[in-house]
Amino acid sequence: MTLVLPPGFVHCGFEVIDSTNDEAKRQAAAGAADSTLITARAQTHGRGRQGRSWISGTGNVLCSLILRPACPPRLAAQLSFVTALAVADALRPLLPSAIPIALKWPNDVLVAGRKVSGILLESATTPEGRLDWLVIGVGINVADGPGDTAVGVALADLGVTASADDVIERFGAAFATWQDRWRRDGFAPIRAAWLAQAYGRHEPVTTTLGQQKLTGRFLDLDPDGGLVLELAEGGRRTIAGGEVYFPSTPTA
């Protein structure tokens, strides 16, 4: 497959692969260049966060980007927000203006309240503790969505005709723009842009951290991207990672 990608991107395409993230990790460990984009038409073992299976329907975006950002490992997670903004920018021109796009913490993109895209970050550090590489996996339901359309949706379900290649090219261009902004200006403008599109801000939310459950209201993001909760029993708590559930949507 031939894609038009931003300068500096290296494309490595497959028809069928186990997982674009797994291939990206293999290539990253072998020394693949920064901004190498792995794509596939189909996956046999696609996965999302916490080892969940990612349904890899035909005609969907299945890609993983290898990055070697010059930042401390703790800041690499900010690129999840960069990625979510890029996915939203890629999809917005394809959708009718009346259909809203929202970004759900920590790594989902919703269209009309249903999940259209998931993002998975994986990384490795050097023996000295520096970030060696970061892999960002992106799945976007373009032509084929999950069976339960109350939870997930594909662009085709909304009457949008687009190819996976077109969406990948749009995503690549948007990602390059937002990544340049992150490199130049830091996380603050990324945080502000993400919050402007955040799903469920100021709404009740339940988070799970292992066996612990917290209930409160989604107030904000902290300067590193953590979810700031106003707890039901009073006080505030910042969540660096975990699952969030909003009563207003069935999306997990």
C-alpha positions in Angstrom: 0.0 0.0 0.0 1.3 3.5 -0.9 0.5 6.2 1.5 1.2 9.9 1.5 2.7 10.7 4.9 4.5 13.7 6.4 8.2 14.2 5.8 10.3 12.0 7.9 7.7 9.2 8.2 8.8 5.7 7.1 6.0 3.3 6.1 6.0 -0.4 6.6 2.8 -2.1 5.4 1.5 -5.6 5.8 -1.5 -7.4 4.4 -2.0 -9.6 7.5 0.0 -9.5 10.7 -0.4 -10.7 14.3 -0.5 -7.2 15.8 0.8 -3.9 14.4 1.9 -3.0 18.0 3.8 -6.3 18.3 5.6 -5.7 15.0 6.3 -2.1 15.9 7.9 -3.3 19.2 10.0 -5.9 17.3 11.2 -3.3 14.8 11.8 -0.7 17.5 13.9 -3.1 19.5 15.9 -3.8 16.3 16.7 -0.2 15.8 13.8 1.1 13.6 13.9 4.8 12.9 11.7 7.4 14.7 8.4 7.9 13.0 8.2 4.5 11.4 4.5 3.7 10.8 3.4 0.0 10.7 0.1 -0.6 9.0 -1.9 -3.8 8.2 -5.0 -4.7 6.4 -5.8 -7.3 9.0 -4.6 -8.5 12.3 -4.9 -12.0 13.8 -4.1 -11.0 17.4 -5.0 -7.3 17.7 -5.2 -6.0 21.3 -6.1 -3.0 23.3 -5.4 -1.8 26.8 -4.9 -4.3 29.6 -4.6 -7.1 27.1 -8.1 -6.9 25.8 -8.7 -8.2 22.3 -9.2 -5.5 19.6 -11.6 -6.6 16.9 -9.7 -6.0 13.6 -12.5 -5.7 11.1 -11.7 -5.5 7.3 -11.4 -1.9 6.0 -10.4 -0.4 9.3 -7.3 1.6 10.4 -4.8 -0.7 12.1 -1.5 1.0 12.6 1.3 1.6 15.1 3.8 4.4 15.2 7.4 4.0 16.5 8.7 7.2 18.2 11.9 8.0 20.0 11.0 11.2 21.8 13.7 13.0 23.7 11.7 13.2 26.9 11.7 11.5 30.3 9.7 8.3 30.4 7.0 9.8 32.6 6.2 12.4 30.0 5.8 10.0 27.1 2.2 9.3 28.2 1.4 12.8 27.1 1.6 11.6 23.5 -1.6 9.6 24.1 -3.4 13.0 24.2 -1.5 14.2 21.1 -2.7 11.0 19.3 -6.3 11.5 20.4 -6.3 15.0 19.1 -4.9 13.8 15.8 -7.5 11.1 15.4 -10.3 13.7 16.1 -8.8 16.0 13.5 -8.6 13.2 11.0 -12.2 12.2 11.4 -13.9 15.6 11.8 -13.9 16.6 8.1 -15.4 13.2 7.2 -18.4 13.5 9.6 -21.6 15.6 9.3 -21.2 18.7 11.4 -24.1 17.6 13.6 -22.3 14.4 14.8 -20.0 15.2 17.8 -16.6 13.9 18.5 -15.4 13.6 22.1 -12.2 12.4 23.7 -12.6 10.0 26.6 -9.8 9.7 29.2 -7.4 8.1 29.0 -7.3 6.9 25.4 -10.6 6.6 23.5 -12.2 8.7 20.8 -16.0 8.7 20.7 -18.3 9.6 17.9 -21.9 10.3 18.9 -21.0 8.9 22.3 -19.8 5.6 20.9 -16.2 4.4 20.7 -14.7 4.7 17.2 -11.0 4.6 18.1 -8.7 3.2 20.8 -5.1 4.1 21.5 -2.5 1.8 23.1 0.9 3.0 24.3 3.8 0.7 25.0 7.4 1.6 25.6 10.9 0.4 26.6 13.7 2.2 28.6 17.4 1.8 28.5 19.4 0.3 31.4 20.1 3.9 32.5 16.3 4.5 32.7 16.0 6.7 29.7 13.2 6.2 27.2 14.4 4.1 24.3 11.3 3.9 22.2 7.6 4.4 22.4 5.0 2.6 20.3 1.6 4.2 19.8 -1.1 1.8 18.4 -4.2 3.2 16.9 -7.3 1.4 15.8 -10.1 3.3 14.0 -13.4 1.6 13.0 -13.8 2.8 9.4 -15.8 0.2 7.5 -16.5 -2.4 10.2 -17.5 -1.9 13.8 -18.3 -4.1 16.7 -21.5 -6.1 16.8 -22.8 -4.0 19.7 -23.3 -0.6 18.1 -24.6 0.8 21.4 -20.9 0.7 22.6 -18.8 1.0 19.5 -19.4 2.4 16.0 -17.8 2.5 12.6 -17.8 5.5 10.3 -19.7 3.4 7.8 -22.5 3.0 10.4 -22.9 6.8 10.2 -23.1 6.9 6.4 -19.5 8.0 6.0 -17.7 6.5 2.9 -13.9 6.6 3.5 -11.0 4.2 3.0 -8.6 3.2 5.7 -5.7 4.6 3.7 -7.4 8.0 3.5 -8.0 8.1 7.2 -4.4 7.0 7.9 -3.1 9.8 5.7 -5.3 12.3 7.5 -4.2 11.0 10.9 -0.5 11.1 9.9 -0.7 14.7 8.9 -2.6 15.7 12.0 -0.3 13.8 14.3 2.8 15.5 12.8 1.1 18.9 13.5 0.2 18.2 17.1 3.5 16.5 17.8 5.4 19.6 16.6 3.2 21.7 18.9 4.0 19.4 21.8 7.7 19.5 21.1 7.7 23.3 20.7 5.3 24.4 23.4 5.0 21.5 25.8 1.9 19.8 27.2 -0.1 22.9 28.2 -1.7 23.6 24.7 -2.3 19.9 24.2 -4.0 19.7 27.6 -6.2 22.7 26.8 -7.2 21.4 23.3 -8.0 17.9 24.8 -10.1 19.4 27.6 -12.1 21.4 25.0 -13.2 18.1 23.5 -13.3 16.0 26.7 -16.2 13.6 27.2 -18.0 13.8 30.5 -16.2 16.8 32.1 -18.0 17.8 35.3 -20.1 14.6 35.1 -20.1 11.8 37.7 -17.6 9.1 37.0 -16.4 5.9 38.6 -12.8 4.8 38.3 -11.3 1.4 39.1 -7.7 1.1 40.3 -7.1 -2.6 40.7 -9.6 -3.6 43.4 -10.3 -0.1 44.5 -13.3 1.9 43.2 -13.6 5.7 43.4 -16.7 7.7 42.7 -16.7 11.4 42.0 -16.9 14.1 39.4 -14.5 14.6 36.5 -13.0 18.1 37.1 -9.8 18.5 35.1 -6.5 17.1 33.9 -3.4 17.8 36.0 -0.3 19.2 34.2 0.9 15.7 33.4 -2.4 14.4 32.1 -3.8 12.7 35.2 -7.5 12.7 35.8 -8.6 15.1 38.6 -11.6 13.8 40.5 -13.8 15.6 43.0 -14.6 12.7 45.3 -18.1 12.0 46.4 -16.9 11.9 50.0 -15.1 15.2 49.6 -11.6 16.2 48.6 -9.8 15.6 45.3 -7.8 12.8 43.9 -5.6 12.6 40.8 -5.7 9.4 38.9 -2.6 8.6 36.7 -4.1 5.4 35.1 -7.1 3.1 35.4 -10.5 2.6 33.9 -13.3 5.2 34.0 -17.0 4.7 33.6 -19.6 7.4 33.0 -23.2 6.7 33.7 -24.2 8.6 30.5 -22.5 6.1 28.2 -22.2 2.4 27.9 -18.6 2.8 26.5 -16.0 1.2 28.8 
